Amino acid sequence: MAKKRDVKKDITYLTYEIIADGFAALELYPDRKPEEILSIIDDAVKNSNDLMDRVNQKNIGDGKAVKKHFQKIYEDLIKGSDEQFSKLSKLITEK
């Protein structure tokens, strides 16, 4: 299992990538629904805060429960990030 610090770094990295791509899209494509792009960025921050809260959760249980808990966090991180990147990509590519 990864250390909590590594999990937090992964969450932070992916969140900042979504935010950076969102602001780049706002700058490069100002005519492409900026309110929806800002909504995607807001969702990324909310998702990050939720995942960080789950990482910092106390009293998870024994070893197997802890492992499952962190596997679920990683699954949700990947799923949420992929959805947000897909939404952002769709907004940029539609005309």
Secondary structure, 3 states (H helix, E strand, C coil): CCCHHHHHHHHHHHHHHHHHHHHHHHHHCCCCCHHHHHHHHHHHHHHHHHHHHHHCCCCCCCHHHHHHHHHHHHHHHHHHHHHHHHHHHHHHHCC
